[in-house]
Amino acid sequence: MVTGSDDERVRLFNVKTKQCVIKLKGHLGAIKCVAVSPCDKYFASASFDKTARVWKTADGSCLQVLEGHTKSVEVVTFSPGSVYLCTGSWDRTAILWCVQTGCLVRILSGHESLVQSVAFSYNFEFLATGSWDFSVRVWTLDHKAYRAVIAKNRRKTERETARSRSSDESDVGDDHGDDVETGFNVTVSDDDQENAHDDNQDEGKDNVIVDNDESRQDGEREDDIANDYCREDKETSGNESNRTDENLLAEANEYRSLIGHNGNVHSVAFSKIGMLASGSWDRTIRLWNPWNCKLLRLLEGHIGWVKAVTFSHDSIFVASAADDDYVKVWDIPSGDCINTLEGNTDLAQHCAFTENGLLIASGAAVSKFKRPTKKKDGEEGEGQNENPEGQVMRLLRQGTLSSARSSS
């Protein structure tokens, strides 16, 4: 588990032992957000110091320092295949980065206030940003433009590296592998230093990462998009030579605006089938069709600001956490609030479904909820013979407006 704090430190915990394994220094401001990559090989931190950093999970070393924002970085998230990273900032922009090279791939500008939340669609077709300007924007991801920018950046880096080696080869040899030069200092707890060292060398231990098949498949799909550098260099070296990175990024800035919230949009999330959810300080959750910008559901019932939204893995339920001390679970086909979790959820900031769909976590609390029992024959009305997954897909295809209110 990874945490960030106002003390400018990022900490890794062993969940089984509940002990801090590694403390990471480097940021010069409070940590505003942390994220773990789907492949579990990396984690990222966003900070008030205007930067984001990518770290390696295996040993806590720094992989990238991402500099480009002009104000505090509020949110960070990985793409489904762990190839890209997106950050949102008080400077009213979101930035798409390449994890492996650290290059700036795309600047998403246009919001009129802080970008508070970002989310990738599972098929890597869209990127959603939620802002304090009350809007959600759905950006179309332009893979061809990204390949050109990454390839151009790699060629530039290789040229600079070659010049540096030829001018002062001895200094490069002295500095090779020196982690201190990156600006990161890794502090390992005295009690856990020996254990952490053993864990990193023993593939059977808890801290060693085992590739997730689904994440690896997503990464392979994104690698097909982003990492075919040799072929891309040949294709773009002539055609793109007179085009700047800014030109390429500007051409890629296609988006759709989702208007409807009357308060700051604090959270956005995609379901696995492509539905988009947004949670706002106007105390509502809205479900959208990102292809045609249609509002599918308006979920009302919270009496506090909605701070987080998330979908179940089967895309049938959506959960919301708010600062009214409640976490609500909504049935998407009907739009009904089927469960309200309370107790130990004070000022809930996050919520997440486990893979089995039976638990939802909020802060330090873990609460169970039961799936609703199937209605008796004749009570379901239209679509009564359709399974929940089919009902959700039908709702997404129709793109019709529907609203629902919580009964609790």
C-alpha positions as CSV (number, residue, x, y, z in Angstrom):
1,M,0.0,0.0,0.0
2,V,1.3,3.5,-0.9
3,T,0.4,6.7,1.1
4,G,1.3,10.3,0.7
5,S,1.4,13.0,3.4
6,D,1.7,16.7,4.1
7,D,5.2,15.9,5.5
8,E,6.4,15.6,1.8
9,R,7.0,11.9,2.2
10,V,5.7,8.9,0.3
11,R,5.5,5.7,2.3
12,L,5.2,2.0,1.3
13,F,3.4,-0.3,3.8
14,N,3.3,-4.0,4.0
15,V,-0.4,-4.6,4.4
16,K,0.0,-8.0,6.1
17,T,2.4,-6.7,8.8
18,K,1.0,-3.2,8.8
19,Q,4.6,-1.9,8.9
20,C,6.2,0.9,6.9
21,V,8.8,-0.6,4.6
22,I,10.2,2.4,2.8
23,K,10.0,6.2,3.2
24,L,10.7,8.2,0.1
25,K,12.0,11.7,0.1
26,G,12.3,14.1,-2.9
27,H,9.2,16.2,-3.1
28,L,9.4,19.7,-1.8
29,G,5.7,20.1,-1.0
30,A,2.8,18.2,0.5
31,I,1.8,15.0,-1.4
32,K,-1.7,15.6,-2.9
33,C,-2.3,12.2,-4.5
34,V,-0.7,8.8,-5.1
35,A,-1.5,6.0,-7.6
36,V,-0.3,2.5,-8.2
37,S,0.0,1.2,-11.8
38,P,-2.2,-1.7,-12.9
39,C,0.9,-3.8,-13.5
40,D,2.1,-3.0,-9.9
41,K,5.6,-2.3,-11.1
42,Y,5.3,1.5,-10.6
43,F,3.6,4.0,-8.4
44,A,3.3,7.8,-8.8
45,S,3.0,10.8,-6.5
46,A,1.6,14.3,-7.2
47,S,2.7,17.2,-5.1
48,F,2.2,20.8,-4.2
49,D,5.7,21.4,-5.5
50,K,4.3,21.4,-9.1
51,T,5.8,18.0,-10.0
52,A,4.8,14.4,-10.2
53,R,7.2,11.5,-9.7
54,V,7.2,7.9,-10.9
55,W,8.8,5.3,-8.6
56,K,9.7,1.7,-9.0
57,T,7.8,-0.6,-6.6
58,A,10.5,-3.2,-6.3
59,D,13.1,-1.0,-4.6
60,G,11.5,2.5,-4.2
61,S,13.9,4.1,-6.7
62,C,12.9,7.1,-8.8
63,L,12.1,6.4,-12.4
64,Q,10.9,9.9,-13.6
65,V,10.5,13.4,-12.4
66,L,7.6,15.0,-14.3
67,E,8.0,18.8,-14.6
68,G,5.6,20.8,-16.7
69,H,2.8,22.2,-14.4
70,T,3.0,25.7,-13.1
71,K,1.0,25.1,-10.0
72,S,0.2,22.4,-7.5
73,V,-0.5,18.9,-9.0
74,E,-3.7,17.6,-7.4
75,V,-4.2,14.2,-9.0
76,V,-2.3,11.5,-10.8
77,T,-3.5,8.2,-12.5
78,F,-2.0,5.5,-14.7
79,S,-3.5,4.2,-18.0
80,P,-4.9,0.7,-18.0
81,G,-1.7,-0.8,-19.5
82,S,0.7,1.3,-17.3
83,V,2.3,2.9,-20.4
84,Y,0.9,6.5,-19.8
85,L,0.3,8.7,-16.8
86,C,-2.0,11.7,-16.5
87,T,-1.8,14.5,-14.0
88,G,-4.2,17.3,-13.2
89,S,-3.3,20.7,-11.6
90,W,-4.4,24.0,-10.2
91,D,-2.9,25.5,-13.4
92,R,-6.2,24.4,-15.1
93,T,-4.5,21.8,-17.3
94,A,-4.0,18.0,-17.4
95,I,-0.9,16.5,-18.9
96,L,-0.4,13.1,-20.4
97,W,3.1,11.6,-19.9
98,C,5.0,8.6,-21.1
99,V,5.9,6.5,-18.1
100,Q,9.1,4.9,-19.5
101,T,10.6,8.0,-21.1
102,G,9.1,10.7,-18.9
103,C,8.4,12.9,-21.9
104,L,5.4,15.2,-22.0
105,V,3.0,13.6,-24.6
106,R,0.0,16.0,-24.5
107,I,-1.3,19.1,-22.7
108,L,-5.0,19.1,-22.1
109,S,-6.0,22.8,-21.7
110,G,-9.3,24.6,-21.7
111,H,-10.8,24.1,-18.3
112,E,-11.5,27.4,-16.5
113,S,-10.5,26.1,-13.0
114,L,-8.6,23.4,-11.2
115,V,-8.5,20.0,-12.7
116,Q,-9.4,17.8,-9.7
117,S,-9.9,14.4,-11.3
118,V,-8.7,12.3,-14.3
119,A,-9.6,8.8,-15.5
120,F,-8.7,6.7,-18.5
121,S,-11.3,4.5,-20.2
122,Y,-10.5,0.8,-20.1
123,N,-10.2,0.5,-23.9
124,F,-7.8,3.5,-23.9
125,E,-10.1,5.4,-26.2
126,F,-10.9,8.3,-23.9
127,L,-9.5,10.3,-21.1
128,A,-12.0,12.2,-18.8
129,T,-11.1,15.3,-16.7
130,G,-13.3,16.8,-14.0
131,S,-12.9,20.4,-13.0
132,W,-14.0,23.0,-10.5
133,D,-15.5,24.8,-13.5
134,F,-18.4,22.4,-13.0
135,S,-17.7,20.5,-16.2
136,V,-16.4,17.2,-17.4
137,R,-14.4,16.9,-20.6
138,V,-13.9,13.7,-22.5
139,W,-10.7,13.8,-24.6
140,T,-10.2,11.5,-27.6
141,L,-6.8,9.9,-27.4
142,D,-4.8,10.4,-30.6
143,H,-2.4,7.5,-30.7
144,K,-0.7,8.6,-34.0
145,A,0.2,12.0,-32.5
146,Y,1.5,10.4,-29.4
147,R,3.8,8.0,-31.3
148,A,5.2,11.0,-33.2
149,V,5.9,13.0,-30.0
150,I,7.5,10.1,-28.2
151,A,9.6,9.2,-31.2
152,K,10.8,12.7,-31.6
153,N,11.6,13.1,-27.9
154,R,13.5,9.8,-28.0
155,R,15.6,10.9,-30.9
156,K,16.4,14.2,-29.2
157,T,17.4,12.4,-26.0
158,E,19.6,10.0,-27.8
159,R,21.4,12.9,-29.6
160,E,21.9,14.8,-26.3
161,T,23.2,11.6,-24.6
162,A,25.7,11.0,-27.5
163,R,27.0,14.5,-27.3
164,S,27.4,14.3,-23.5
165,R,29.3,11.0,-23.7
166,S,31.7,12.3,-26.3
167,S,32.4,15.5,-24.5
168,D,33.0,14.1,-21.0
169,E,32.9,10.3,-21.0
170,S,34.8,10.0,-17.8
171,D,32.3,12.1,-15.8
172,V,29.4,10.1,-17.2
173,G,31.2,6.9,-16.1
174,D,31.6,8.3,-12.6
175,D,28.0,9.3,-12.3
176,H,26.5,6.2,-13.8
177,G,24.0,4.5,-11.5
178,D,24.2,7.3,-8.9
179,D,20.6,7.6,-7.6
180,V,21.4,10.7,-5.6
181,E,21.9,12.7,-8.8
182,T,18.2,12.3,-9.6
183,G,17.3,14.3,-6.5
184,F,15.7,11.3,-4.6
185,N,16.8,10.0,-1.2
186,V,15.4,6.7,-0.2
187,T,15.1,6.2,3.6
188,V,14.5,2.7,4.8
189,S,13.1,2.2,8.3
190,D,15.8,0.7,10.6
191,D,13.5,-2.1,11.7
192,D,12.5,-3.1,8.2
193,Q,15.7,-2.5,6.3
194,E,16.9,-6.1,6.5
195,N,13.5,-7.5,5.7
196,A,13.0,-5.1,2.7
197,H,16.4,-6.2,1.3
198,D,15.5,-9.8,1.7
199,D,12.1,-9.3,0.1
200,N,13.6,-7.6,-2.9
201,Q,15.8,-10.6,-3.6
202,D,13.3,-13.3,-3.0
203,E,10.6,-13.5,-5.6
204,G,8.3,-15.3,-3.2
205,K,8.1,-12.4,-0.8
206,D,5.2,-9.9,-0.5
207,N,7.1,-6.9,-1.9
208,V,8.0,-8.6,-5.2
209,I,5.6,-7.8,-8.0
210,V,3.9,-10.6,-9.9
211,D,2.5,-9.5,-13.3
212,N,-1.2,-9.4,-13.6
213,D,-2.4,-11.1,-16.8
214,E,-5.1,-8.5,-17.5
215,S,-2.8,-5.5,-16.9
216,R,-0.1,-7.1,-19.0
217,Q,-2.5,-7.5,-21.9
218,D,-3.6,-3.9,-21.6
219,G,0.1,-2.9,-21.6
220,E,0.7,-4.9,-24.7
221,R,-2.1,-3.1,-26.5
222,E,-0.8,0.3,-25.4
223,D,2.8,-0.8,-26.3
224,D,1.5,-1.5,-29.8
225,I,0.4,2.2,-29.8
226,A,3.3,3.8,-28.1
227,N,6.5,1.8,-28.2
228,D,7.1,0.8,-31.8
229,Y,9.9,3.3,-31.9
230,C,12.1,1.9,-34.7
231,R,9.3,1.9,-37.3
232,E,7.9,5.2,-36.0
233,D,11.3,6.9,-36.3
234,K,11.5,6.0,-40.0
235,E,7.9,7.1,-40.6
236,T,8.1,10.4,-38.8
237,S,11.7,11.6,-39.2
238,G,10.9,13.2,-42.6
239,N,7.2,13.9,-42.3
240,E,7.3,15.5,-38.8
241,S,10.6,17.3,-39.1
242,N,9.0,20.7,-39.6
243,R,6.3,20.2,-37.0
244,T,6.8,21.2,-33.4
245,D,5.6,19.2,-30.4
246,E,3.2,22.0,-29.7
247,N,1.6,21.6,-33.2
248,L,1.2,17.9,-32.6
249,L,-0.4,18.4,-29.2
250,A,-2.7,21.1,-30.4
251,E,-4.0,18.9,-33.2
252,A,-4.7,16.2,-30.7
253,N,-6.8,18.3,-28.4
254,E,-10.3,17.1,-29.4
255,Y,-12.8,16.8,-26.6
256,R,-16.5,16.8,-25.7
257,S,-17.9,18.8,-22.8
258,L,-20.4,17.2,-20.4
259,I,-22.4,20.0,-18.8
260,G,-25.0,19.6,-16.1
261,H,-23.3,19.8,-12.7
262,N,-23.9,22.8,-10.5
263,G,-20.8,22.4,-8.4
264,N,-17.1,21.4,-8.5
265,V,-16.6,18.0,-10.2
266,H,-14.5,16.1,-7.7
267,S,-14.3,12.6,-9.2
268,V,-14.7,10.8,-12.5
269,A,-14.5,7.1,-13.3
270,F,-15.1,4.8,-16.3
271,S,-16.8,1.4,-16.1
272,K,-15.3,-1.6,-18.0
273,I,-18.0,-1.3,-20.7
274,G,-17.3,2.4,-21.2
275,M,-19.9,4.3,-19.1
276,L,-18.6,7.4,-17.4
277,A,-19.6,8.6,-13.8
278,S,-18.9,12.0,-12.3
279,G,-19.4,13.1,-8.7
280,S,-19.8,16.7,-7.7
281,W,-20.1,19.1,-4.8
282,D,-23.7,19.7,-6.0
283,R,-24.3,16.4,-4.1
284,T,-25.2,14.4,-7.2
285,I,-23.7,11.6,-9.3
286,R,-24.2,11.6,-13.1
287,L,-23.8,8.7,-15.4
288,W,-22.9,9.6,-19.0
289,N,-22.5,8.0,-22.5
290,P,-19.0,9.4,-23.4
291,W,-19.6,8.8,-27.2
292,N,-22.6,11.0,-27.6
293,C,-22.5,13.0,-24.3
294,K,-25.9,11.9,-23.3
295,L,-26.9,11.8,-19.6
296,L,-28.0,8.3,-18.6
297,R,-28.7,8.6,-14.9
298,L,-29.0,11.4,-12.4
299,L,-28.4,9.9,-8.9
300,E,-29.5,12.1,-6.0
301,G,-29.5,11.3,-2.3
302,H,-26.3,12.5,-0.7
303,I,-26.6,15.6,1.6
304,G,-22.9,16.3,1.4
305,W,-20.3,16.9,-1.3
306,V,-19.6,13.8,-3.4
307,K,-15.9,13.1,-3.2
308,A,-15.5,9.8,-5.0
309,V,-17.3,7.5,-7.5
310,T,-16.3,4.0,-8.6
311,F,-17.9,1.2,-10.7
312,S,-18.1,-2.5,-9.7
313,H,-16.1,-4.8,-11.9
314,D,-19.2,-6.1,-13.6
315,S,-20.4,-2.5,-14.3
316,I,-23.8,-3.2,-12.7
317,F,-23.2,-1.0,-9.6
318,V,-21.7,2.4,-8.9
319,A,-20.6,3.5,-5.5
320,S,-20.3,7.1,-4.2
321,A,-18.6,8.5,-1.1
322,A,-19.5,11.9,0.3
323,D,-18.6,14.1,3.2
324,D,-22.0,13.5,4.7
325,D,-20.5,10.3,6.3
326,Y,-22.3,8.0,3.9
327,V,-21.2,5.7,1.2
328,K,-24.0,4.7,-1.2
329,V,-24.3,1.8,-3.6
330,W,-26.5,2.4,-6.7
331,D,-28.0,-0.2,-9.0
332,I,-27.3,1.2,-12.5
333,P,-30.2,-0.6,-14.4
334,S,-32.8,0.8,-12.1
335,G,-31.1,3.9,-10.8
336,D,-32.0,3.0,-7.2
337,C,-29.8,3.4,-4.1
338,I,-29.7,-0.2,-2.9
339,N,-27.5,0.3,0.1
340,T,-26.3,3.1,2.4
341,L,-23.2,2.3,4.4
342,E,-22.6,4.3,7.5
343,G,-20.4,4.1,10.6
344,N,-16.6,4.5,10.4
345,T,-17.0,6.4,7.2
346,D,-16.4,9.9,8.6
347,L,-15.5,12.3,5.8
348,A,-15.1,9.5,3.3
349,Q,-12.7,10.4,0.6
350,H,-12.4,7.2,-1.5
351,C,-14.3,4.1,-2.2
352,A,-13.5,1.0,-4.3
353,F,-15.0,-2.4,-5.1
354,T,-13.0,-5.5,-4.6
355,E,-12.6,-7.9,-7.5
356,N,-15.3,-10.2,-6.1
357,G,-17.7,-7.3,-5.9
358,L,-18.8,-8.1,-2.4
359,L,-16.9,-5.5,-0.4
360,I,-16.5,-1.7,-0.7
361,A,-13.7,0.1,1.1
362,S,-13.9,3.7,2.3
363,G,-11.0,5.2,4.1
364,A,-10.1,2.8,6.9
365,A,-13.4,1.1,6.9
366,V,-14.4,-2.0,5.0
367,S,-18.1,-2.7,4.7
368,K,-20.2,-5.5,3.2
369,F,-23.2,-5.0,1.1
370,K,-25.6,-7.5,-0.3
371,R,-26.7,-7.7,-3.8
372,P,-30.5,-7.1,-4.1
373,T,-32.6,-10.2,-4.4
374,K,-34.2,-10.9,-7.8
375,K,-37.7,-9.5,-8.1
376,K,-40.7,-11.9,-8.4
377,D,-42.2,-12.6,-11.7
378,G,-44.3,-9.7,-13.0
379,E,-42.6,-7.1,-10.8
380,E,-39.8,-6.1,-13.1
381,G,-41.7,-4.5,-16.0
382,E,-39.9,-3.7,-19.2
383,G,-36.8,-5.8,-19.7
384,Q,-37.8,-8.2,-16.9
385,N,-36.2,-11.2,-18.8
386,E,-33.0,-9.3,-19.3
387,N,-30.0,-9.9,-17.1
388,P,-28.4,-6.9,-15.3
389,E,-25.5,-6.7,-17.7
390,G,-27.9,-6.6,-20.6
391,Q,-29.9,-3.8,-19.0
392,V,-26.8,-1.7,-18.5
393,M,-25.7,-2.2,-22.1
394,R,-29.2,-1.3,-23.3
395,L,-29.1,1.9,-21.2
396,L,-25.8,2.8,-22.6
397,R,-26.9,2.3,-26.1
398,Q,-30.2,4.3,-25.7
399,G,-28.5,7.2,-24.0
400,T,-31.8,8.3,-22.4
401,L,-32.1,10.6,-19.5
402,S,-33.3,9.1,-16.2
403,S,-33.2,10.3,-12.7
404,A,-33.4,8.5,-9.4
405,R,-33.6,9.5,-5.8
406,S,-32.3,7.7,-2.8
407,S,-35.0,6.5,-0.5
408,S,-32.8,6.7,2.6
